[in-house]
Amino acid sequence: MVLFNSMTYRRRIVDQEIDELLHGLPAIALEGPKAVGKTATAMQRAETVHQLDDPGQLEVFRAAPNRLIAGDPPVLIDEWQRFPASWDLVRRAVDDDPAPARFLLTGSASPSSAPTHSGAGRIVTVRMRPLSLAERGLAEPSVSIASLLSGQRAPVEGVSTVGLATYTEEIVASGFPAIRESSGRVLRAQLDGYLDRIVEHDFPEAGLRIRNPAALRRWMAAYAAASSTTASYETIRDASSAGENDKPAKTTTGPYRTTLEQLWMIEEVPAWVPSRNHLRRLASAPVHQLADPALAARLLGVGVDALLEGQSSGPPVPRDGTLLGALFESLVTLSVRTYAQANEARVRHLRTRGGEHEIDLIIERNDGKVLAIEVKLKASVDDSDLRHLKWLEKTIGPDLLDAAVITTGTDAYRRPDGIAIIPAALFTA
């Protein structure tokens, strides 16, 4: 089946990466949560499309698997995990003919039964996420993560009219392209339906039968309450059963987390393990993040007004600051991950074991040098907001390429001490 490209498609930051890889590679797999836009992005390049979420097509390919790799290239195999054998079919086809741009695969889950071969060197995976702030059209970005990663400490400038209320609206609206077009009750209904599908359909399809859906929803809400924290899984488990006589066993909640990761619904920020300096006593716990902060807000039952009023909701998970601050950090983290990926960099966080120093985001180049970013739910910063960044600069010296604070303010600039102050809407890849 041949489909023509849509004239209404709006390019994403990841499109540049995909185009570069397709130019030299035979097969690319786009992976990420449902509704993130994988299929729309892949179809801009596909000449032949096989949709495995169509029961009729899936039945045909199960009966005649080789038809799956037939057609004019690039051949798109949409939702490949519904027929895991398709991975090996593509791998073998690439072994026979490694010409560039032969196959595109999209997947919303890692199959419960892994492919018989990793595909390393044959199928390269590209992660897709909900829309970053730069892709939402709130302002014209003026500061790139690429410039900060260069280590040149170039001038930083730009003005944004985006304020706290708009950032809060963006948290609630989500970065799922189709869902965010709605508002009010329709938006809430779509997010509820998204979460319902995860519990009722996606978990069983991923191989985990849920006997108590209400318990899973409570655990997901507790995880949402732990957004932007390093709360222990024991703390999350306890919070999910607050007020209940029996708390779920680890053997129950462990598979919850594993399956949500398999569905690309959880993307935790790992702790930074430096390779170029002698930092000691760093904590190893990850920072908890759902794929989109809108899902966290919906699980906790909070909207724009409640967040702006400082209300908290949901299970009792300890955090520093407000829920709005935690979800703003989630939104910035989602965006920075997109920008870092475009620059072949990794996103980590830093926390010393005793909690004396914490830095929200450490962006690491392949050579081990880093960009350090703090996220602040405030329009302006003072010296107290910069103490951890200055500590890191003294500690690792030239291995710190640059340091920045992401804010809700209006102006991008460099302070006399060299630290960049950047409104979130002005930051990009």
N, C-alpha and C positions, 0 to 999 in steps of 0.2 A: 504494500500500500504506500503510495507517495502522497505526502502532504506538502503544501507550499508554505513558505515562511510568512508569518503574520507581519503586516506593516505597522502594527501597533506595539510591537515588542519594544520595551525600554531596556537598553543594555545595562548590565550589572557590572560591578567591579570584577567579578570572577570571569566575565566573558573574555577579557584579555588573556588571562591564564589559560583558559580552554582553547582559544585560538592558537596560542603559541604551542601548546602541547599537541594539538591535532596536526599541526604543520609537520611534526617530526615523529609522532607516535601512532601506532596502528589502532589502539583501543584505549578509551578513557571511560571510567565509571564515575558518574556524578552521584554523590551520596549525601543524604541529609534528611531531616524530618519531612513528613508529609506536608504538602501545601507550600513548600518553600520556593517552588518555581523550577524544579529540576527539569520536568518534562517540557515546559515552555522554552527553557533555555536550550535544551538539547534539540528541540524541533526546529530551531533557527538554522541548524546545520545538517539535519538529517534529510536524506533523500528517500529512504525506506524506513517505515515505522512499524514495529511489532509491539502491540500493547498487551502485556500479559495480565493486566487487571481486567481484561475482557475475557469472560469465561469461554466464549466460543473460540477465540484465538488460542487461548491456553490449551484447550482440548486438542486443537489441531497440532500444535507444536509438541505436545506430549506424544501424540501418535506418530508424528514425522519430525523429529527434532532438527534434522538438517535444514529444514525449511526456515528455521530461525536465523540462520546466518546467510540466507540468500537475499538477493536484491541489490539495487544500486547503492554504493557506499556514499556517505556514511550510513550504516544500518543502525537504527536506534532500537534497542531492546529495553522497553519501558517496564519498570518494576520487575527487574530480572530475578529478584529473590523468590518470586512466586514459582519459579522453575529453576532451582539451583543448578541443574545440569547445564543451563545456558552459559554459565561462567566457563566451564571446561570446553564447551563447544567453541566459544570465542577464542579461548587460549589456543586450542589446537588449530583453528583457522588462521590465527596470527602466526603460529609456528610455520604453517605452510606458505603464507604470504604476508610478510611484515610491512607491506606498503602503508604509508601514513593514512590516517583518517578513514579507517575501514569501519570501526565500530564505536558506538556510544551506548553505554548502559546507564540506566538510572535505578536507584534503589532507595527505599524508605526504611529498610531494616536489613540487618545482617541476618541471613537465614540461620535457623536453629541447627541445621545440618550444614556445616561449612563446606565450601567447594573442595574437591579432591586435590586441587593444586592452588597455591596462593595467587598465581598469575604474575608473580614478581618479574619485572622486566618485560612483560607483555601487556598487562592491563594496569594503567596508572589511575589511582583514585584521586578525585578532586572533591573537597568538601564544599557543600553549599549551605548557607545559613539564611535566616530571615534577613530582611533588608536592614542594612546599616543606616545610621543617621545620615551619612553623606548621600545615600541612595534614595532618601525619602523626599528630597527636594525642599528642605526647610530653609536652606540658605546656600549661598555659593561658597563652598569650602575654599580656604585660603592657606591652610597649613597641612602638609603631607607628612605621613609617617616616614616616607622615603627620605625626606629632607632631614628629619631628626635622626634617622638611622645612619645618615652619612657621617655624622660626627663633626660637621663643619660649624655647628652652632650659628647657622644663618639667621638673619633677622626674621622675626615672626610678626605678622600684622594681619589685620582684617577686623571687620565689625559685623556683629550679628544682632538681629532684632529678636531672636528667639529667647523667650524667657522661661521661667520655671513652670508656668502653667502649660506651655506648649510641650515641654519635655515630659511632663506628667501625662498629658494627653497621648504622647507617643508611646509611653510605657503601656498604657491601657489599650491602645489601638492595635498593637502587634506589628511585626514586620513581615507577616505572611501576605504576599501581594494581593490575593483575592479577598481575604478576610478584612484587611484594613480599609477596603473601599466602603465598608458599611460603617454604621455608627449607631449609638443608642442601643435599643433593645435587640435590633438585628445583629449587631456586633457581638453582644453578650451571648445571644443564642448560638451564633456560629462558634464562638470559643467554647461554650458548654458542649456543643455537639462534637467538637474536635476532641475534647477531653473524654467524653463518653465513648467515642470510637476507640480511643486508646485502651480504655478499660475493657470494653465489651467485645471488641473485635481484634485489635492489634496484639494484645497480650496472647490470646489463644492462637492466633496465626503465627506468633513468634515461638510457640511451643510451650507456653505456661498457662495452664488452666487455672482460672481464679475462682476459688470457692467462696470467697467473701469480698465482693466488689467494694463494699462500704469500707472495709479495712484498708484496701488498696488506696481508695480515694483519701482516706485520712492520712495515710503515709505520704502520699503525694503532696497533700496540703502542708504536712510537717516539713517536707523537703523544701517546698516553696517558701515557708517561713524562715528556713535556714539560708536563703539566697544571700550570696556575698559574705557568708561566714565560713569558718572552718569547724563548725559544730561536729562533734563526733557522731557516728552513726548510732551509737547507743542513745545519745541525746535526742536525735531525730526519732528513733524508735519509741522512746519514752513520751515524747511530745505527741506522737501520733495516737497514743493510747491514754492521754490525759483524761481523767474522769471515768475510765473504763476499769473494770475489775481485773481483766487479764490483758497484759500487753503481748503483742505478737512475738513469736519466737524469731531468733536470728535466721533460722532456716526458712522463715517465711519472708522476712523483709529483705534479706540478701538477694534473692531472685527478683524482687521488685526492682531494685537498683540495676541489676545486671540487664534485665529486659528493657528498662527505659533507656539504658545506654545503647542497647542493641537497636532500639527504635530511633536513635539519635535525638532523644528527648532530653537527655542529661548530657551536658558538656562541662565537666568540672575543670577548673584551672589548676594544673599541677603545681606543686612547689618547685621553685627554681633550685637546681643543683648546679652550682657554678663549676666550670671546667678550667677557668683561667686564673683563679685567685684562691686565696686561702681563707675564705669566709668559713667560720665554724658555727656550730650550735644553731643551725637552721632547722626550723620545723618542717615536717614532711607531709602534713595533712593538706588535702586539696581544698580549694574554695568551691563551694557548691553553687552551681548555676543550672537552671533549666534552659532549654533551647531558646526561649523567648520570654522576657519578663511579663508579657501580657498573660501568659499561661499561669505564672505565679500569682499575679494580681487576681485572676479569675478564680483560681483554687482557694484563695484567701478571702474572696468575696468583697474586694475593695475596688472602688472606682476613683475617678479623678478627685472629686470633692473630699472623700475620706482620706486619700493620700495627702492632699494639700493641707488638710486640717490636722495632720499628724496622727491620725487614728491608726491603730494597729489591729490586726485581726488574725484569727486562726490559732493554731497550736502554739504553746509557749516555748519558743526557741530563743535563748539569749542572743542579743546582738548589740553592737555599739551603734548608737544613733537610731534614726527613724526607719520605718519600713520604706518610706519614699527614698531615703538615701540609699538603702540596700538595692532597691529596684533601679534606681538611676545608675548605680555601679554596674548592675546587670546589663543595662542598655548600652553603656559605654563599652563594657567588656565584649558584648556581641559585636559591636562596631569595630573595635580595635582588632579583634580576631580576623575580621574580613580584611582589614587594611594590612595586617601583618602577613597574612597568607599571600596577598598580592606581592609582597616583598620577600617571600621565602624565609620568613622569620617565625619564631615560636613564641607563644604567649605563656608566661608563668606568673607566679606571685612569690613574694618574699615575706617570711615571718620568722623572727628568731624564736627559739624555743621558749624563752621566758616572756615573749610578747613585748620586749622593749622596743623593737623596731618592726614596722610593717610597711610594705609598699604594695599597692594594689595590683599593679601590672608590671612585669618585667618582660620586655620584648628582646629576644635574644637572636642575634645574627648567627650564621653558621660558624663564624670564627670565635664565638663565645663572648664577644662584646655586646653590651646591652644598652637599651633605652629604658629608663625608669619612669613610670607614670603613676601619679596619684589622682584619685577621682574625688572631687569635693562637690557636695550639693550646696554650693554657695556662689554668689556672683563675684566676690572678691576674696583674695587670700592674704594672709599675713605670715610673718616669720614662723609662727607656731605650726602652720600647715606644711612647712617645708623641712622640718627638722629631720625626718627620715631620709629625704632625698639628699640632704647635705651630709648626713652620716654616711650614706652609701658612697657619695663622691669621695669623701675622705678615706673610706675603707678600700675601695677598689681602684681609685685613681683613673688613669686613662682608659681602663676597661669600660667606664661609663661614657657612652657616646654622647648622651644628652639626658636631660631630665625635664619633665613637664608636669603641669597640673591641669587636668580637664575640669572645667567649671560650667556653671549655668550663666556666666556673665556675658558681657557684650563685646569686649575688646580682647583681641589676641596681641600679645606683646612679650618681650623678654625683659625680665627684671635686671637690675644692675648686676646681680649675682649670677646671671646667665640662665636661670631657670625660666622655661617657657610657660606662659599662662595662655591656655587655649579654650575658648568656648566650645562645647561639645559639637555644636552644629557646624563649626568651621574646620573640623578635623576630617581628614580623608586619607586615602592610600598614598 
